[in-house]
Amino acid sequence: MDINDLFDGILKSINQFADEIAEQRLQKKMQDTGRGPENGSKNAENFEAKEKRGVTSFPKRE
């Protein structure tokens, strides 16, 4: 093993650790904002309902 292999291994470990931390932060943020896979369909339904209301609220031209 040469010095480059050692540094490559260290860098790979650091990147893996950083990815895990980023994933944990993303999961926490999704829980805090209520935007997670468990709420995805609920939010999508609310969006569709609001979108439909917006379209039907335009005044009709005569």
Rosetta silent file (secondary structure, phi, psi, omega in degrees, C-alpha in Angstrom):
SEQUENCE: MDINDLFDGILKSINQFADEIAEQRLQKKMQDTGRGPENGSKNAENFEAKEKRGVTSFPKRE
SCORE:     score description
SCORE:     0.000 S_00000001
   1 L     0.000  128.103  177.118    0.000    0.000    0.000 S_00000001
   2 L  -101.703  178.842 -174.604    1.407    3.359   -0.960 S_00000001
   3 H   -64.716  -33.026  178.938    0.529    6.800    0.359 S_00000001
   4 H   -65.309  -40.895  177.427   -1.984    7.475   -2.441 S_00000001
   5 H   -63.773  -39.292  178.395   -3.989    4.379   -1.512 S_00000001
   6 H   -62.071  -48.534  179.887   -3.998    5.479    2.114 S_00000001
   7 H   -66.532  -35.748  176.782   -5.278    8.948    1.244 S_00000001
   8 H   -62.630  -41.589  177.813   -7.868    7.511   -1.155 S_00000001
   9 H   -64.618  -42.316  178.494   -9.200    5.306    1.642 S_00000001
  10 H   -63.900  -44.874 -179.906   -9.330    8.217    4.071 S_00000001
  11 H   -63.067  -40.302  178.441  -11.107   10.406    1.518 S_00000001
  12 H   -63.077  -41.411  178.507  -13.621    7.654    0.745 S_00000001
  13 H   -64.761  -42.294  179.083  -14.402    7.273    4.472 S_00000001
  14 H   -64.413  -43.198  179.100  -14.825   11.026    4.912 S_00000001
  15 H   -64.046  -39.395  178.635  -17.147   11.246    1.902 S_00000001
  16 H   -64.564  -42.889  178.076  -19.250    8.344    3.164 S_00000001
  17 H   -63.007  -43.477  178.982  -19.549    9.989    6.580 S_00000001
  18 H   -63.161  -39.148  177.870  -20.507   13.326    4.982 S_00000001
  19 H   -63.889  -40.675  179.138  -23.161   11.603    2.851 S_00000001
  20 H   -65.245  -41.531  178.763  -24.663    9.958    5.941 S_00000001
  21 H   -64.766  -43.162  178.994  -24.781   13.284    7.800 S_00000001
  22 H   -62.384  -40.279  178.745  -26.384   15.000    4.790 S_00000001
  23 H   -64.370  -42.337  178.586  -29.007   12.238    4.564 S_00000001
  24 H   -63.359  -41.608  179.012  -29.828   12.583    8.270 S_00000001
  25 H   -65.026  -39.680  178.451  -30.195   16.352    7.946 S_00000001
  26 H   -64.238  -43.809  178.516  -32.447   15.929    4.925 S_00000001
  27 H   -60.552  -43.702  179.892  -34.644   13.424    6.778 S_00000001
  28 H   -64.719  -42.363  179.774  -34.948   15.776    9.759 S_00000001
  29 H   -63.888  -40.391  178.852  -35.775   18.739    7.519 S_00000001
  30 H   -64.433  -38.702  177.897  -38.436   16.726    5.713 S_00000001
  31 H   -67.801  -41.602 -178.603  -40.002   15.750    9.044 S_00000001
  32 H   -65.450  -36.411 -177.842  -39.889   19.330   10.336 S_00000001
  33 H   -90.946   -9.066 -178.377  -41.550   20.747    7.223 S_00000001
  34 L    76.489   20.502 -179.435  -44.019   17.885    6.814 S_00000001
  35 L  -111.915   75.838  179.446  -42.696   17.075    3.363 S_00000001
  36 L  -124.962  175.954  178.577  -41.875   13.446    3.505 S_00000001
  37 L   -59.715  -31.076 -179.166  -42.897   10.351    1.598 S_00000001
  38 L   -71.685  -22.175  179.930  -45.583    9.711    4.194 S_00000001
  39 L  -107.427   -0.176 -174.166  -47.187   13.110    3.474 S_00000001
  40 H   -59.511  -46.606 -177.700  -46.494   13.283   -0.237 S_00000001
  41 H   -69.601  -35.608  178.349  -49.853   12.098   -1.472 S_00000001
  42 H   -62.868  -46.268  179.285  -51.712   14.305    0.995 S_00000001
  43 H   -64.290  -38.258  179.992  -49.829   17.394   -0.160 S_00000001
  44 H   -64.528  -40.182  178.647  -50.370   16.463   -3.792 S_00000001
  45 H   -65.423  -41.624  178.116  -54.126   16.183   -3.240 S_00000001
  46 H   -63.055  -41.009  179.393  -54.237   19.578   -1.521 S_00000001
  47 H   -62.488  -44.524 -179.649  -52.293   21.142   -4.373 S_00000001
  48 H   -62.976  -40.107  179.178  -54.669   19.692   -6.957 S_00000001
  49 H   -64.948  -43.712  178.705  -57.693   20.997   -5.064 S_00000001
  50 H   -64.436  -38.830 -179.494  -56.199   24.492   -4.792 S_00000001
  51 H   -64.550  -41.445  179.529  -55.260   24.419   -8.456 S_00000001
  52 H   -66.537  -39.729  177.980  -58.805   23.518   -9.480 S_00000001
  53 H   -61.583  -41.137 -178.882  -60.279   26.282   -7.310 S_00000001
  54 H   -62.977  -37.823 -178.383  -57.960   28.799   -8.933 S_00000001
  55 H   -71.663  -39.369 -176.230  -59.045   27.800  -12.418 S_00000001
  56 H   -82.228   -8.374 -177.752  -62.770   27.948  -11.663 S_00000001
  57 L   -89.932    0.972  178.069  -62.612   31.304   -9.873 S_00000001
  58 L   -72.720  139.610  178.223  -61.892   33.333  -13.032 S_00000001
  59 L   -69.414  146.324 -179.591  -64.782   35.570  -14.079 S_00000001
  60 L   -83.934  140.255  176.922  -66.537   34.546  -17.256 S_00000001
  61 L   -88.207  141.740 -179.800  -66.392   36.850  -20.250 S_00000001
  62 L  -108.672    0.000    0.000  -69.622   37.667  -21.964 S_00000001
